[in-house]
Amino acid sequence: MSPYGLRDRILLMQAADALADFLTPRRRLFVLTGAGCSTESGIPDYRDADGSWKHRQPMRYQEFVASGAARRRYWARSLVGWRRIAAAEPNPAHRALARLEEAGRIRCLVTQNVDRLHQKAGSRRLIDLHGHLDRVECLGCGMGYRREAFQEELLRRNPGWGGAPARITPDGDAELRNVDYDSFDVPECLRCGGALKPWVVFFGESVPAHRVRRAMKAVEEADAMLVVGSSLMVFSGYRFARAAAERGVPLALLNLGRTRADELATLKVEASCAEVLPQVVERLASDAPPQGDVTRPTSRPCPRPGCR
């Protein structure tokens, strides 16, 4: 039985119709996704409907680099929170976007998420703007490690921490209470002894320039932009909405609550992306022409011998 009442189902249908109408004539989409795209997969988001923080702000890059105590606290919490990220599966929003790509409608998908769920769903034309959590890197020499192997080493060095009760927060973080982080043992780089950091862009850290250039080029080539599950409160993602508006590229927002780009939008849909996007994909599929080129003129007999 559907958890939605009749009025809610009608509103969802109207939202899907509006977004499908927006997307129907457009086949070079630039899509930007945020934390709201992964909430149905069990990964919490950062902000409430008004764009304010739901949790305390995440670790900042400058603090992580400068403080061994901060790194111990981060990795102790991440040891517990990683379980949720590793076990998460794509939800209907991820799968719907993969289907849109398969149908040839998405030119580029840029995600601010670090959970790799778009890849698991089948998306390929993808830029991980903020990196991803399944890799660890050395701040000294740049050597990379698989997170699974690093997780095993964390558990080996810190027996008992893996089962600590915790409240899971965004991006593999966890809130631990009444624990002594000073005793937590964090591995160092095997090559140079340097500090290890997840391969993600922390708050206060710059997104690599080559990723921004690729994304901006995709905005320039797009005939529309779609934002899914992001409030765009952080400039990292908002810059692309602003660039689209400056180029006259129509912008649609699918997000529960306020976004920083509301005044720039051609269309704003406040609804669950996991509920709306699958309906949109079905509508677009039903409106597509049947297999075969139906735009060709009606065939006529060819006067040349042997012509078919």
C-alpha positions as CSV (number, residue, x, y, z in Angstrom):
1,M,0.0,0.0,0.0
2,S,1.3,3.4,-0.9
3,P,2.4,5.6,2.1
4,Y,1.0,8.6,0.3
5,G,-2.6,9.8,0.5
6,L,-4.6,10.8,-2.6
7,R,-3.6,14.5,-2.4
8,D,0.1,13.6,-2.0
9,R,-0.1,11.3,-5.0
10,I,-1.7,14.0,-7.1
11,L,1.0,16.5,-6.1
12,L,3.7,14.0,-7.0
13,M,2.1,13.4,-10.4
14,Q,1.8,17.1,-11.1
15,A,5.5,17.6,-10.1
16,A,6.5,14.7,-12.4
17,D,4.4,16.2,-15.3
18,A,6.0,19.6,-14.8
19,L,9.5,18.3,-14.8
20,A,8.8,15.9,-17.8
21,D,7.4,18.9,-19.8
22,F,10.6,20.8,-19.0
23,L,12.9,17.9,-20.1
24,T,11.0,16.7,-23.1
25,P,12.5,19.0,-25.8
26,R,16.0,18.9,-24.2
27,R,18.6,16.2,-24.9
28,R,21.9,17.7,-23.7
29,L,21.3,17.9,-19.9
30,F,23.8,19.0,-17.4
31,V,22.8,17.4,-14.1
32,L,24.1,18.4,-10.7
33,T,23.2,16.2,-7.7
34,G,23.6,16.7,-4.0
35,A,23.1,15.0,-0.7
36,G,19.3,14.9,-1.1
37,C,19.8,12.4,-3.9
38,S,21.2,9.8,-1.5
39,T,18.9,10.2,1.6
40,E,16.6,7.4,0.4
41,S,19.7,5.2,0.4
42,G,20.1,5.8,4.1
43,I,22.8,8.5,3.9
44,P,21.8,11.6,5.9
45,D,21.9,15.0,4.2
46,Y,23.4,18.2,5.6
47,R,20.7,20.8,5.6
48,D,17.0,21.3,6.4
49,A,14.3,22.7,4.2
50,D,15.5,26.2,4.9
51,G,19.1,25.5,4.0
52,S,20.4,25.5,7.6
53,W,22.7,22.9,9.0
54,K,21.0,19.8,10.5
55,H,24.2,18.7,12.2
56,R,27.4,20.3,13.4
57,Q,29.5,21.4,10.5
58,P,31.9,18.8,9.1
59,M,35.6,18.6,9.5
60,R,37.4,21.5,7.8
61,Y,40.5,21.0,5.7
62,Q,42.7,23.4,7.6
63,E,41.9,21.7,10.9
64,F,42.5,18.2,9.5
65,V,45.9,19.1,8.1
66,A,47.1,21.1,11.1
67,S,46.0,18.8,14.0
68,G,46.8,15.2,14.8
69,A,44.0,15.3,17.4
70,A,41.6,16.3,14.7
71,R,42.7,13.5,12.4
72,R,42.3,11.0,15.2
73,R,38.8,12.2,15.9
74,Y,37.9,12.2,12.2
75,W,39.2,8.6,11.6
76,A,37.6,7.2,14.7
77,R,34.2,8.6,13.7
78,S,34.8,7.6,10.1
79,L,35.7,4.0,11.1
80,V,32.1,3.7,12.4
81,G,30.3,5.7,9.8
82,W,32.0,4.0,6.8
83,R,29.9,0.9,7.4
84,R,26.8,2.8,6.2
85,I,28.5,4.2,3.1
86,A,29.9,0.8,2.1
87,A,26.6,-1.0,2.5
88,A,24.5,1.7,0.8
89,E,22.7,0.8,-2.5
90,P,21.4,3.1,-5.2
91,N,17.8,4.3,-4.8
92,P,15.2,5.1,-7.5
93,A,16.6,8.6,-8.0
94,H,20.1,7.2,-8.9
95,R,18.6,4.5,-11.2
96,A,16.3,7.0,-12.9
97,L,19.3,9.3,-13.7
98,A,21.2,6.3,-15.1
99,R,18.2,5.5,-17.3
100,L,18.1,9.1,-18.6
101,E,21.8,8.8,-19.5
102,E,21.2,5.5,-21.2
103,A,18.4,7.2,-23.2
104,G,20.9,9.8,-24.4
105,R,19.5,12.7,-22.5
106,I,22.3,13.5,-20.1
107,R,25.5,15.0,-21.5
108,C,27.2,15.2,-18.1
109,L,26.3,14.4,-14.5
110,V,28.3,16.2,-11.8
111,T,27.8,15.0,-8.2
112,Q,28.7,16.7,-5.0
113,N,28.3,13.3,-3.2
114,V,31.2,11.1,-2.3
115,D,29.3,7.8,-1.9
116,R,29.8,6.4,-5.5
117,L,26.1,5.5,-5.7
118,H,25.7,7.0,-9.2
119,Q,28.4,4.6,-10.4
120,K,26.7,1.7,-8.7
121,A,23.4,2.6,-10.5
122,G,25.2,2.7,-13.9
123,S,25.9,6.3,-14.6
124,R,29.1,6.8,-16.7
125,R,29.2,10.4,-18.0
126,L,30.1,11.5,-14.5
127,I,32.3,13.9,-12.6
128,D,32.9,13.3,-8.9
129,L,33.3,16.9,-8.0
130,H,34.3,16.3,-4.4
131,G,36.0,12.9,-4.9
132,H,34.8,9.7,-3.2
133,L,35.3,8.0,0.1
134,D,36.4,4.6,-1.1
135,R,40.0,5.8,-1.6
136,V,42.5,7.2,0.9
137,E,45.6,9.4,0.0
138,C,48.8,10.5,1.6
139,L,49.1,14.3,2.1
140,G,52.8,14.0,1.8
141,C,53.6,11.9,-1.2
142,G,50.2,11.4,-2.7
143,M,50.2,7.6,-2.5
144,G,46.7,6.1,-2.7
145,Y,45.1,3.2,-0.7
146,R,41.8,1.4,-1.0
147,R,39.5,2.3,1.8
148,E,38.6,-1.3,2.5
149,A,42.2,-2.2,3.2
150,F,42.6,1.0,5.3
151,Q,39.4,0.1,7.2
152,E,40.8,-3.3,8.1
153,E,44.0,-1.7,9.4
154,L,42.0,0.8,11.5
155,L,40.0,-2.1,13.0
156,R,43.1,-4.1,13.7
157,R,44.8,-1.2,15.5
158,N,41.7,-0.2,17.4
159,P,39.8,-3.4,18.4
160,G,36.4,-2.7,19.9
161,W,35.8,0.6,18.0
162,G,34.0,-1.0,15.1
163,G,30.9,-1.8,17.1
164,A,30.7,1.5,18.9
165,P,27.1,2.9,19.1
166,A,26.8,6.0,17.0
167,R,24.4,8.3,15.2
168,I,25.3,8.3,11.5
169,T,25.8,11.7,9.9
170,P,26.6,12.8,6.3
171,D,29.5,11.5,4.2
172,G,30.5,8.6,6.4
173,D,30.8,10.5,9.6
174,A,29.3,9.4,12.9
175,E,28.6,11.1,16.2
176,L,30.4,9.2,19.1
177,R,29.8,10.1,22.7
178,N,31.9,9.6,25.8
179,V,35.0,8.3,23.9
180,D,38.7,9.1,24.3
181,Y,40.0,10.0,20.9
182,D,43.6,10.4,22.2
183,S,44.0,6.6,22.3
184,F,42.9,6.1,18.8
185,D,45.7,4.8,16.6
186,V,45.7,6.1,13.0
187,P,48.0,4.4,10.4
188,E,50.6,6.5,8.5
189,C,51.6,6.3,4.9
190,L,53.6,3.2,4.2
191,R,55.9,5.0,1.8
192,C,56.7,8.3,3.5
193,G,55.1,8.2,7.0
194,G,52.8,11.1,6.0
195,A,49.3,11.8,7.2
196,L,46.4,10.0,5.4
197,K,43.2,11.7,4.3
198,P,40.1,10.4,2.5
199,W,40.2,11.3,-1.2
200,V,37.5,13.9,-0.8
201,V,37.3,17.7,-0.9
202,F,36.8,18.8,2.7
203,F,35.0,22.0,3.6
204,G,37.4,24.9,3.2
205,E,39.4,23.0,0.5
206,S,39.4,23.9,-3.2
207,V,37.9,21.6,-5.8
208,P,40.6,20.6,-8.2
209,A,40.7,23.0,-11.1
210,H,40.5,20.4,-13.8
211,R,37.2,19.0,-12.5
212,V,35.7,22.5,-12.5
213,R,36.9,23.1,-16.1
214,R,35.4,19.9,-17.3
215,A,32.1,20.7,-15.6
216,M,32.0,24.3,-16.9
217,K,32.6,23.0,-20.5
218,A,29.7,20.6,-20.0
219,V,27.5,23.6,-18.9
220,E,28.5,25.4,-22.1
221,E,27.4,22.5,-24.2
222,A,24.1,21.8,-22.4
223,D,20.7,22.8,-23.5
224,A,19.3,22.7,-19.9
225,M,20.5,22.2,-16.4
226,L,18.8,20.0,-13.7
227,V,19.7,20.2,-10.0
228,V,18.7,17.2,-8.0
229,G,18.7,17.1,-4.2
230,S,21.0,20.1,-3.5
231,S,20.3,23.4,-1.7
232,L,23.3,24.8,-3.6
233,M,24.3,26.7,-0.4
234,V,28.0,25.9,-1.0
235,F,29.6,27.8,-3.8
236,S,31.2,24.6,-5.1
237,G,27.9,23.6,-6.7
238,Y,26.1,27.0,-7.0
239,R,28.7,28.3,-9.4
240,F,27.3,26.0,-12.1
241,A,23.8,27.2,-11.7
242,R,25.0,30.7,-11.9
243,A,27.0,29.9,-15.0
244,A,24.0,28.3,-16.6
245,A,21.9,31.4,-15.9
246,E,24.5,33.7,-17.3
247,R,24.5,31.7,-20.5
248,G,20.8,31.6,-20.8
249,V,20.6,27.8,-20.1
250,P,17.2,26.9,-18.6
251,L,17.5,25.7,-15.1
252,A,15.2,23.2,-13.2
253,L,15.5,22.6,-9.5
254,L,14.2,19.4,-7.9
255,N,14.8,19.7,-4.1
256,L,12.9,19.6,-0.9
257,G,13.2,23.1,0.4
258,R,14.9,26.4,-0.4
259,T,17.9,26.6,-2.7
260,R,20.4,29.3,-3.3
261,A,19.4,29.4,-7.0
262,D,15.6,29.7,-6.6
263,E,15.6,33.1,-8.3
264,L,17.6,31.8,-11.2
265,A,15.3,28.8,-11.9
266,T,13.0,28.3,-14.9
267,L,11.3,25.6,-12.9
268,K,11.3,24.7,-9.2
269,V,9.9,21.4,-8.0
270,E,9.7,20.7,-4.3
271,A,9.3,17.0,-4.0
272,S,11.2,13.8,-3.2
273,C,13.6,13.1,-6.1
274,A,13.3,9.4,-5.4
275,E,9.6,9.6,-6.0
276,V,9.5,12.1,-8.9
277,L,12.4,11.1,-11.1
278,P,11.2,7.5,-11.9
279,Q,7.8,8.9,-12.9
280,V,9.6,11.5,-15.1
281,V,11.6,8.8,-16.8
282,E,8.5,6.8,-17.5
283,R,6.7,9.8,-19.0
284,L,9.7,10.6,-21.2
285,A,9.9,7.0,-22.4
286,S,6.2,6.9,-23.2
287,D,6.5,10.1,-25.2
288,A,9.5,8.8,-27.2
289,P,8.9,7.8,-30.8
290,P,8.6,4.1,-31.4
291,Q,11.7,2.1,-32.5
292,G,12.7,3.1,-36.0
293,D,13.0,6.5,-37.6
294,V,9.4,7.7,-37.7
295,T,10.6,11.1,-39.0
296,R,11.5,9.8,-42.4
297,P,9.1,10.6,-45.3
298,T,6.7,7.8,-46.4
299,S,8.8,5.5,-48.6
300,R,8.0,5.4,-52.3
301,P,9.0,2.8,-54.9
302,C,12.5,3.4,-56.2
303,P,12.6,3.6,-60.1
304,R,16.1,2.1,-60.3
305,P,16.3,-1.6,-60.9
306,G,17.4,-3.6,-57.8
307,C,16.8,-0.6,-55.5
308,R,15.3,-1.4,-52.1
